[in-house]
Amino acid sequence: MLEMELYEIKIDESHWRQQQIIVLKEKGGERTLTIVIGLFEAQAIYIKVNNVPPPRPFSHDLMIDLINQLGGKLERVLVDELKLDTFHAKLFVRNEDGKELVVDSRPSDAIALAIRSGCPIYVNEDVLEKINHEEQ
């Protein structure tokens, strides 16, 4: 498991495919992971990173508020798999009794939540190896 940080957000509304991309970079390293995400998720990440107050809470703000109000804490997120060209992620939430809960998530949502909560973002080493192998 490698700790990553949000390195770049690219929002393209001009192209017919309208691809939004986030790039994670290995903390203290050079390896990167590029993930294509939806427009709304890209905007949610962009707004939080740039401290733009939304007129109303976004769904990701609501999710963090719910976790906190229920006595939980988002401890970390993990991009754990690449299946059929689709990334998969997990949320690791600690409840008020100290039990760790693992919740399946899209990477874009997991990263948007991590940005809001300040928790670390991890990627499984084999996901990075698989991407690097496919690019060669």
C-alpha positions as CSV (number, residue, x, y, z in Angstrom):
1,M,0.0,0.0,0.0
2,L,1.5,3.3,-1.1
3,E,0.4,6.7,0.3
4,M,-0.6,9.1,-2.5
5,E,-1.6,12.7,-2.7
6,L,-3.8,14.6,-5.1
7,Y,-1.4,16.0,-7.7
8,E,-3.6,17.4,-10.4
9,I,-7.3,17.9,-11.5
10,K,-8.1,18.4,-15.2
11,I,-11.6,19.4,-16.1
12,D,-12.4,19.5,-19.8
13,E,-15.9,20.6,-20.8
14,S,-14.9,21.7,-24.3
15,H,-14.1,18.3,-25.8
16,W,-17.0,16.1,-26.9
17,R,-15.9,13.4,-24.5
18,Q,-15.7,15.9,-21.6
19,Q,-13.1,13.8,-19.7
20,Q,-12.3,14.8,-16.2
21,I,-9.0,13.4,-14.8
22,I,-7.4,13.3,-11.4
23,V,-3.8,12.4,-11.0
24,L,-2.5,10.9,-7.8
25,K,1.2,11.1,-7.1
26,E,3.2,8.8,-4.7
27,K,4.0,10.8,-1.6
28,G,7.8,11.3,-1.6
29,G,8.1,9.5,-4.9
30,E,7.5,9.9,-8.7
31,R,4.9,7.3,-9.6
32,T,1.5,8.6,-10.6
33,L,-2.0,7.1,-11.1
34,T,-4.4,8.8,-13.5
35,I,-8.1,8.2,-13.1
36,V,-10.9,9.4,-15.4
37,I,-13.8,10.6,-13.3
38,G,-17.2,12.2,-13.7
39,L,-17.8,15.9,-14.0
40,F,-19.6,16.3,-10.7
41,E,-17.0,14.5,-8.8
42,A,-14.2,16.5,-10.4
43,Q,-16.0,19.7,-9.6
44,A,-16.6,18.6,-6.0
45,I,-12.9,17.9,-5.6
46,Y,-11.9,21.1,-7.3
47,I,-14.2,23.2,-5.2
48,K,-12.8,21.8,-1.9
49,V,-9.2,21.9,-3.0
50,N,-9.6,25.6,-4.0
51,N,-11.6,26.5,-0.9
52,V,-14.6,27.7,-2.9
53,P,-17.7,27.6,-0.6
54,P,-20.6,25.8,-2.4
55,P,-24.0,27.4,-2.1
56,R,-25.3,24.3,-0.5
57,P,-23.5,21.2,0.8
58,F,-22.5,18.7,-1.9
59,S,-23.2,15.0,-1.5
60,H,-19.7,14.4,-0.3
61,D,-20.1,17.1,2.4
62,L,-23.3,15.4,3.5
63,M,-21.5,12.0,3.7
64,I,-18.7,13.3,5.8
65,D,-21.2,15.1,8.1
66,L,-23.2,11.9,8.4
67,I,-20.1,9.8,9.3
68,N,-19.1,12.4,11.9
69,Q,-22.6,12.8,13.4
70,L,-22.9,9.1,13.7
71,G,-19.7,9.0,15.8
72,G,-17.5,7.7,13.0
73,K,-14.3,8.9,11.4
74,L,-13.0,8.3,7.9
75,E,-9.5,7.1,8.6
76,R,-8.2,6.4,5.1
77,V,-9.3,5.5,1.5
78,L,-7.7,2.9,-0.7
79,V,-7.8,2.4,-4.5
80,D,-7.5,-1.3,-4.2
81,E,-8.3,-2.9,-7.6
82,L,-8.4,-2.5,-11.3
83,K,-10.9,-4.8,-13.0
84,L,-11.8,-4.6,-16.7
85,D,-10.3,-1.1,-16.9
86,T,-12.3,0.2,-13.9
87,F,-10.7,1.2,-10.6
88,H,-12.3,0.2,-7.4
89,A,-11.8,1.8,-3.9
90,K,-12.6,1.2,-0.3
91,L,-13.5,3.6,2.5
92,F,-12.1,2.7,6.0
93,V,-14.4,4.2,8.7
94,R,-13.8,3.8,12.4
95,N,-17.1,3.8,14.3
96,E,-17.6,5.1,17.8
97,D,-17.1,1.6,19.3
98,G,-13.6,1.4,17.6
99,K,-14.7,-1.1,15.0
100,E,-13.3,-0.6,11.5
101,L,-16.0,-0.6,8.8
102,V,-15.0,-1.1,5.1
103,V,-17.3,0.4,2.5
104,D,-17.0,-0.2,-1.3
105,S,-16.6,3.1,-3.2
106,R,-15.8,4.6,-6.6
107,P,-12.3,6.1,-6.4
108,S,-13.7,9.5,-7.4
109,D,-16.0,9.5,-4.4
110,A,-13.4,8.1,-2.1
111,I,-10.9,10.9,-3.1
112,A,-13.6,13.6,-2.7
113,L,-14.3,12.3,0.8
114,A,-10.6,12.1,1.7
115,I,-10.0,15.7,0.6
116,R,-12.9,16.8,2.8
117,S,-11.8,14.8,5.9
118,G,-8.1,15.2,5.6
119,C,-7.5,11.4,5.7
120,P,-4.7,9.8,3.7
121,I,-5.2,8.3,0.2
122,Y,-3.6,4.9,-0.6
123,V,-3.2,2.8,-3.7
124,N,-2.3,-0.9,-3.7
125,E,1.1,-1.5,-5.2
126,D,-0.3,-4.1,-7.6
127,V,-2.7,-1.5,-9.1
128,L,0.3,0.7,-9.9
129,E,2.3,-2.2,-11.3
130,K,-0.7,-3.3,-13.4
131,I,-1.0,0.2,-14.9
132,N,2.7,0.5,-15.6
133,H,2.7,-2.9,-17.2
134,E,-0.3,-2.0,-19.5
135,E,1.4,1.3,-20.5
136,Q,4.5,-0.5,-21.8
